[in-house]
Amino acid sequence: MAGRVHPRQLAFSLPHAESLSRDNFLEGPANAAGLALINAWPEWPNRIMWLAGPEGSGKSHLAAIWAEEAGARSTTANALTAAAVPGALATGALVVEDLRSKDFDERALFHLFNLAREDGACVLLTGREVPAALEIELRDLRSRLRAVPVVSLLPPDDQLFRGLIVKFCADRQLSVDESVVSYLATHLERSSAAARRAVELLDSEALRLGRPVTRALAAELLRHA
């Protein structure tokens, strides 16, 4: 009689909601300046501010906190059009995320600057680079951007990094012990993005293999990543 074949467990890529509330924001020296900016509103030094930082450094989380408090609408830079600017500023506050060189409509952003000034609206811009590093063709927009005050986020320190690993696991309802957190904290690149990718990999592979998330599994996956 032929041996019984056990069906392979399939891992389905289901969406996992990351909590972006103030209560779930992990504060540390790396993001203290960004949190101070959000807490200082509406007493900002300028109505338009720029939040800069590497991928996964907490820009979107801080922007979401501010949007909740300020009643701001949110858009990505590459989705902003000149026609949409008045509606985007309808509440008097707007988040524009992920400004990158040659990836947005310069005239739309220039229109946004002008209308925000006329209406007294507040705008929070985010990007991985500082404004001076962007390649801008419109001279007037280039000068406006370079005049925007910048608050920078830094890579996480050890305590914050470990906290981020725990948070990403909790967001995916993964139960992990201290040995897993310690292994990831000492073997990953020190960035929020790297921690998020590692936790996603652990989650999907543990489900696919039908194994618990352990230090051994983490070591096995990172060794072959």
Short mmCIF file of the C-alpha atoms (twelve columns), coordinates in Angstrom:
data_MODEL
# 
_entry.id   MODEL 
# 
loop_
_atom_site.group_PDB 
_atom_site.id 
_atom_site.type_symbol 
_atom_site.label_atom_id 
_atom_site.label_alt_id 
_atom_site.label_comp_id 
_atom_site.label_asym_id 
_atom_site.label_seq_id 
_atom_site.Cartn_x 
_atom_site.Cartn_y 
_atom_site.Cartn_z 
_atom_site.pdbx_PDB_model_num 
ATOM 1   C CA . MET A 1   0.000   0.000  0.000   1 
ATOM 2   C CA . ALA A 2   1.439   3.332  -0.972  1 
ATOM 3   C CA . GLY A 3   2.468   5.672  1.829   1 
ATOM 4   C CA . ARG A 4   0.061   8.358  2.674   1 
ATOM 5   C CA . VAL A 5   0.962   11.737 1.226   1 
ATOM 6   C CA . HIS A 6   0.427   14.618 3.609   1 
ATOM 7   C CA . PRO A 7   -0.789  17.779 1.924   1 
ATOM 8   C CA . ARG A 8   1.613   20.707 2.087   1 
ATOM 9   C CA . GLN A 9   0.318   23.628 4.115   1 
ATOM 10  C CA . LEU A 10  -0.121  26.738 2.041   1 
ATOM 11  C CA . ALA A 11  0.758   30.180 3.342   1 
ATOM 12  C CA . PHE A 12  -1.717  32.809 2.276   1 
ATOM 13  C CA . SER A 13  -0.524  36.403 2.104   1 
ATOM 14  C CA . LEU A 14  -3.216  38.095 4.164   1 
ATOM 15  C CA . PRO A 15  -3.113  41.792 5.013   1 
ATOM 16  C CA . HIS A 16  -1.875  42.658 8.484   1 
ATOM 17  C CA . ALA A 17  -2.889  46.057 9.817   1 
ATOM 18  C CA . GLU A 18  -0.042  47.909 11.452  1 
ATOM 19  C CA . SER A 19  -1.238  50.058 14.310  1 
ATOM 20  C CA . LEU A 20  -0.435  53.722 13.660  1 
ATOM 21  C CA . SER A 21  -2.021  55.203 16.777  1 
ATOM 22  C CA . ARG A 22  -0.179  57.424 19.236  1 
ATOM 23  C CA . ASP A 23  -0.464  54.727 21.915  1 
ATOM 24  C CA . ASN A 24  1.459   52.310 19.701  1 
ATOM 25  C CA . PHE A 25  4.241   54.711 18.767  1 
ATOM 26  C CA . LEU A 26  7.580   53.579 20.212  1 
ATOM 27  C CA . GLU A 27  9.600   56.586 21.286  1 
ATOM 28  C CA . GLY A 28  13.389  56.683 21.417  1 
ATOM 29  C CA . PRO A 29  16.293  59.038 20.796  1 
ATOM 30  C CA . ALA A 30  16.147  58.273 17.065  1 
ATOM 31  C CA . ASN A 31  12.630  59.657 16.626  1 
ATOM 32  C CA . ALA A 32  12.375  62.094 19.536  1 
ATOM 33  C CA . ALA A 33  12.744  65.139 17.264  1 
ATOM 34  C CA . GLY A 34  9.927   63.894 15.025  1 
ATOM 35  C CA . LEU A 35  7.599   63.298 17.951  1 
ATOM 36  C CA . ALA A 36  8.468   66.728 19.348  1 
ATOM 37  C CA . LEU A 37  7.425   68.256 16.016  1 
ATOM 38  C CA . ILE A 38  4.047   66.531 16.144  1 
ATOM 39  C CA . ASN A 39  3.546   67.545 19.779  1 
ATOM 40  C CA . ALA A 40  4.458   71.172 18.988  1 
ATOM 41  C CA . TRP A 41  1.640   71.613 16.466  1 
ATOM 42  C CA . PRO A 42  -0.031  74.063 15.926  1 
ATOM 43  C CA . GLU A 43  2.903   76.140 17.202  1 
ATOM 44  C CA . TRP A 44  5.173   75.109 14.328  1 
ATOM 45  C CA . PRO A 45  8.006   77.418 13.240  1 
ATOM 46  C CA . ASN A 46  6.564   77.237 9.725   1 
ATOM 47  C CA . ARG A 47  3.169   76.141 8.416   1 
ATOM 48  C CA . ILE A 48  4.888   73.729 6.035   1 
ATOM 49  C CA . MET A 49  7.298   71.239 7.632   1 
ATOM 50  C CA . TRP A 50  9.395   68.373 6.259   1 
ATOM 51  C CA . LEU A 51  9.925   65.068 8.063   1 
ATOM 52  C CA . ALA A 52  12.936  63.188 6.675   1 
ATOM 53  C CA . GLY A 53  14.199  59.711 7.457   1 
ATOM 54  C CA . PRO A 54  15.158  56.332 6.016   1 
ATOM 55  C CA . GLU A 55  12.607  53.720 4.996   1 
ATOM 56  C CA . GLY A 56  10.674  52.442 7.986   1 
ATOM 57  C CA . SER A 57  11.956  55.092 10.371  1 
ATOM 58  C CA . GLY A 58  8.473   56.085 11.519  1 
ATOM 59  C CA . LYS A 59  7.565   58.911 9.129   1 
ATOM 60  C CA . SER A 60  4.184   57.439 8.227   1 
ATOM 61  C CA . HIS A 61  3.353   56.649 11.849  1 
ATOM 62  C CA . LEU A 62  4.131   60.199 12.956  1 
ATOM 63  C CA . ALA A 63  2.229   61.598 9.980   1 
ATOM 64  C CA . ALA A 64  -0.788  59.470 10.913  1 
ATOM 65  C CA . ILE A 65  -0.666  60.742 14.499  1 
ATOM 66  C CA . TRP A 66  -0.548  64.330 13.301  1 
ATOM 67  C CA . ALA A 67  -3.310  63.757 10.732  1 
ATOM 68  C CA . GLU A 68  -5.574  62.424 13.478  1 
ATOM 69  C CA . GLU A 69  -4.902  65.392 15.744  1 
ATOM 70  C CA . ALA A 70  -5.005  68.076 13.044  1 
ATOM 71  C CA . GLY A 71  -7.889  66.645 11.040  1 
ATOM 72  C CA . ALA A 72  -5.550  66.421 8.062   1 
ATOM 73  C CA . ARG A 73  -6.183  64.623 4.826   1 
ATOM 74  C CA . SER A 74  -3.377  62.465 3.423   1 
ATOM 75  C CA . THR A 75  -1.999  61.752 -0.019  1 
ATOM 76  C CA . THR A 76  1.157   60.436 -1.604  1 
ATOM 77  C CA . ALA A 77  3.313   62.842 -3.575  1 
ATOM 78  C CA . ASN A 78  2.970   60.945 -6.841  1 
ATOM 79  C CA . ALA A 79  -0.842  61.001 -6.564  1 
ATOM 80  C CA . LEU A 80  -1.102  64.770 -6.079  1 
ATOM 81  C CA . THR A 81  -2.451  66.724 -9.039  1 
ATOM 82  C CA . ALA A 82  -3.025  70.451 -9.437  1 
ATOM 83  C CA . ALA A 83  -6.778  69.897 -9.778  1 
ATOM 84  C CA . ALA A 84  -6.860  67.940 -6.521  1 
ATOM 85  C CA . VAL A 85  -5.002  70.536 -4.437  1 
ATOM 86  C CA . PRO A 86  -8.011  72.632 -3.298  1 
ATOM 87  C CA . GLY A 87  -9.875  69.540 -2.129  1 
ATOM 88  C CA . ALA A 88  -6.793  68.139 -0.440  1 
ATOM 89  C CA . LEU A 89  -6.485  71.343 1.600   1 
ATOM 90  C CA . ALA A 90  -10.191 71.517 2.432   1 
ATOM 91  C CA . THR A 91  -9.670  70.766 6.134   1 
ATOM 92  C CA . GLY A 92  -6.783  73.221 6.476   1 
ATOM 93  C CA . ALA A 93  -4.210  70.472 7.031   1 
ATOM 94  C CA . LEU A 94  -2.584  67.968 4.702   1 
ATOM 95  C CA . VAL A 95  0.015   65.183 4.765   1 
ATOM 96  C CA . VAL A 96  1.985   64.594 1.551   1 
ATOM 97  C CA . GLU A 97  4.087   61.458 1.848   1 
ATOM 98  C CA . ASP A 98  7.090   60.030 0.061   1 
ATOM 99  C CA . LEU A 99  8.459   62.930 -1.950  1 
ATOM 100 C CA . ARG A 100 11.133  61.614 -4.321  1 
ATOM 101 C CA . SER A 101 13.006  63.155 -7.221  1 
ATOM 102 C CA . LYS A 102 11.120  62.997 -10.531 1 
ATOM 103 C CA . ASP A 103 8.242   61.078 -8.929  1 
ATOM 104 C CA . PHE A 104 5.707   63.867 -8.478  1 
ATOM 105 C CA . ASP A 105 4.060   66.708 -10.373 1 
ATOM 106 C CA . GLU A 106 6.171   69.770 -9.605  1 
ATOM 107 C CA . ARG A 107 3.458   72.208 -10.697 1 
ATOM 108 C CA . ALA A 108 0.941   70.513 -8.421  1 
ATOM 109 C CA . LEU A 109 3.292   70.838 -5.452  1 
ATOM 110 C CA . PHE A 110 4.015   74.480 -6.296  1 
ATOM 111 C CA . HIS A 111 0.264   75.131 -6.462  1 
ATOM 112 C CA . LEU A 112 -0.053  73.439 -3.063  1 
ATOM 113 C CA . PHE A 113 2.578   75.726 -1.546  1 
ATOM 114 C CA . ASN A 114 0.833   78.826 -2.882  1 
ATOM 115 C CA . LEU A 115 -2.673  77.801 -1.845  1 
ATOM 116 C CA . ALA A 116 -1.541  76.644 1.605   1 
ATOM 117 C CA . ARG A 117 0.030   80.053 2.172   1 
ATOM 118 C CA . GLU A 118 -3.107  81.867 0.984   1 
ATOM 119 C CA . ASP A 119 -5.402  79.730 3.140   1 
ATOM 120 C CA . GLY A 120 -3.132  79.552 6.197   1 
ATOM 121 C CA . ALA A 121 -3.141  75.751 5.957   1 
ATOM 122 C CA . CYS A 122 -0.581  73.428 7.553   1 
ATOM 123 C CA . VAL A 123 1.232   70.828 5.460   1 
ATOM 124 C CA . LEU A 124 3.479   67.979 6.611   1 
ATOM 125 C CA . LEU A 125 5.754   66.646 3.872   1 
ATOM 126 C CA . THR A 126 7.721   63.404 4.256   1 
ATOM 127 C CA . GLY A 127 10.598  61.916 2.313   1 
ATOM 128 C CA . ARG A 128 13.685  59.766 2.663   1 
ATOM 129 C CA . GLU A 129 15.860  62.658 1.578   1 
ATOM 130 C CA . VAL A 130 16.027  66.281 2.673   1 
ATOM 131 C CA . PRO A 131 14.551  68.819 0.221   1 
ATOM 132 C CA . ALA A 132 17.973  70.054 -0.919  1 
ATOM 133 C CA . ALA A 133 18.745  66.555 -2.257  1 
ATOM 134 C CA . LEU A 134 15.726  66.458 -4.581  1 
ATOM 135 C CA . GLU A 135 16.125  67.104 -8.288  1 
ATOM 136 C CA . ILE A 136 13.689  69.934 -8.988  1 
ATOM 137 C CA . GLU A 137 13.302  71.623 -12.376 1 
ATOM 138 C CA . LEU A 138 11.009  74.479 -11.343 1 
ATOM 139 C CA . ARG A 139 13.285  77.125 -9.869  1 
ATOM 140 C CA . ASP A 140 10.573  78.740 -7.736  1 
ATOM 141 C CA . LEU A 141 9.560   75.373 -6.286  1 
ATOM 142 C CA . ARG A 142 13.194  74.507 -5.619  1 
ATOM 143 C CA . SER A 143 13.671  77.667 -3.586  1 
ATOM 144 C CA . ARG A 144 10.393  77.116 -1.696  1 
ATOM 145 C CA . LEU A 145 11.327  73.546 -0.795  1 
ATOM 146 C CA . ARG A 146 14.787  74.479 0.403   1 
ATOM 147 C CA . ALA A 147 13.251  77.055 2.735   1 
ATOM 148 C CA . VAL A 148 11.071  74.417 4.454   1 
ATOM 149 C CA . PRO A 149 12.337  73.501 7.958   1 
ATOM 150 C CA . VAL A 150 13.467  69.875 8.176   1 
ATOM 151 C CA . VAL A 151 13.173  67.467 11.109  1 
ATOM 152 C CA . SER A 152 15.187  64.279 10.647  1 
ATOM 153 C CA . LEU A 153 14.632  60.791 12.024  1 
ATOM 154 C CA . LEU A 154 17.634  58.570 12.733  1 
ATOM 155 C CA . PRO A 155 18.159  54.776 12.632  1 
ATOM 156 C CA . PRO A 156 16.865  53.142 15.846  1 
ATOM 157 C CA . ASP A 157 19.083  52.502 18.849  1 
ATOM 158 C CA . ASP A 158 19.173  49.012 20.415  1 
ATOM 159 C CA . GLN A 159 16.250  49.486 22.788  1 
ATOM 160 C CA . LEU A 160 14.009  50.995 20.128  1 
ATOM 161 C CA . PHE A 161 15.049  48.359 17.594  1 
ATOM 162 C CA . ARG A 162 14.090  45.531 19.935  1 
ATOM 163 C CA . GLY A 163 10.812  47.284 20.669  1 
ATOM 164 C CA . LEU A 164 10.065  47.551 16.946  1 
ATOM 165 C CA . ILE A 165 10.654  43.818 16.477  1 
ATOM 166 C CA . VAL A 166 8.202   43.074 19.289  1 
ATOM 167 C CA . LYS A 167 5.665   45.532 17.829  1 
ATOM 168 C CA . PHE A 168 5.852   44.049 14.322  1 
ATOM 169 C CA . CYS A 169 5.338   40.580 15.796  1 
ATOM 170 C CA . ALA A 170 2.354   41.829 17.815  1 
ATOM 171 C CA . ASP A 171 0.875   43.478 14.702  1 
ATOM 172 C CA . ARG A 172 0.907   40.059 13.040  1 
ATOM 173 C CA . GLN A 173 -0.285  38.293 16.213  1 
ATOM 174 C CA . LEU A 174 2.972   36.341 16.408  1 
ATOM 175 C CA . SER A 175 3.945   34.962 19.795  1 
ATOM 176 C CA . VAL A 176 7.739   35.063 20.186  1 
ATOM 177 C CA . ASP A 177 10.041  34.696 23.165  1 
ATOM 178 C CA . GLU A 178 13.060  36.740 24.163  1 
ATOM 179 C CA . SER A 179 15.499  34.447 22.371  1 
ATOM 180 C CA . VAL A 180 13.886  35.228 19.001  1 
ATOM 181 C CA . VAL A 181 13.906  38.978 19.649  1 
ATOM 182 C CA . SER A 182 17.553  38.890 20.770  1 
ATOM 183 C CA . TYR A 183 18.620  36.873 17.742  1 
ATOM 184 C CA . LEU A 184 16.902  39.216 15.305  1 
ATOM 185 C CA . ALA A 185 18.213  42.311 17.090  1 
ATOM 186 C CA . THR A 186 21.814  41.127 16.813  1 
ATOM 187 C CA . HIS A 187 21.705  39.679 13.291  1 
ATOM 188 C CA . LEU A 188 19.648  42.190 11.319  1 
ATOM 189 C CA . GLU A 189 20.618  45.470 9.756   1 
ATOM 190 C CA . ARG A 190 19.717  48.152 12.298  1 
ATOM 191 C CA . SER A 191 16.671  49.532 10.519  1 
ATOM 192 C CA . SER A 192 12.936  49.386 10.992  1 
ATOM 193 C CA . ALA A 193 12.497  48.219 7.388   1 
ATOM 194 C CA . ALA A 194 14.824  45.241 7.938   1 
ATOM 195 C CA . ALA A 195 12.981  44.270 11.118  1 
ATOM 196 C CA . ARG A 196 9.623   44.450 9.351   1 
ATOM 197 C CA . ARG A 197 10.816  42.285 6.449   1 
ATOM 198 C CA . ALA A 198 12.325  39.693 8.821   1 
ATOM 199 C CA . VAL A 199 9.114   39.409 10.839  1 
ATOM 200 C CA . GLU A 200 7.048   39.075 7.644   1 
ATOM 201 C CA . LEU A 201 9.379   36.288 6.473   1 
ATOM 202 C CA . LEU A 202 9.200   34.491 9.817   1 
ATOM 203 C CA . ASP A 203 5.419   34.702 9.836   1 
ATOM 204 C CA . SER A 204 4.935   33.400 6.297   1 
ATOM 205 C CA . GLU A 205 7.523   30.623 6.586   1 
ATOM 206 C CA . ALA A 206 6.295   29.431 9.993   1 
ATOM 207 C CA . LEU A 207 2.806   29.133 8.534   1 
ATOM 208 C CA . ARG A 208 4.038   27.415 5.373   1 
ATOM 209 C CA . LEU A 209 6.173   24.924 7.286   1 
ATOM 210 C CA . GLY A 210 3.686   24.416 10.108  1 
ATOM 211 C CA . ARG A 211 6.361   25.316 12.675  1 
ATOM 212 C CA . PRO A 212 6.365   27.709 15.622  1 
ATOM 213 C CA . VAL A 213 8.452   30.854 15.440  1 
ATOM 214 C CA . THR A 214 11.629  29.942 17.293  1 
ATOM 215 C CA . ARG A 215 15.223  31.104 17.424  1 
ATOM 216 C CA . ALA A 216 16.188  28.058 15.355  1 
ATOM 217 C CA . LEU A 217 13.722  28.975 12.620  1 
ATOM 218 C CA . ALA A 218 14.921  32.580 12.645  1 
ATOM 219 C CA . ALA A 219 18.536  31.467 12.303  1 
ATOM 220 C CA . GLU A 220 17.636  29.070 9.482   1 
ATOM 221 C CA . LEU A 221 15.727  31.669 7.514   1 
ATOM 222 C CA . LEU A 222 18.245  34.483 7.948   1 
ATOM 223 C CA . ARG A 223 21.085  32.178 6.956   1 
ATOM 224 C CA . HIS A 224 19.419  31.576 3.605   1 
ATOM 225 C CA . ALA A 225 17.894  35.012 3.119   1 
# 
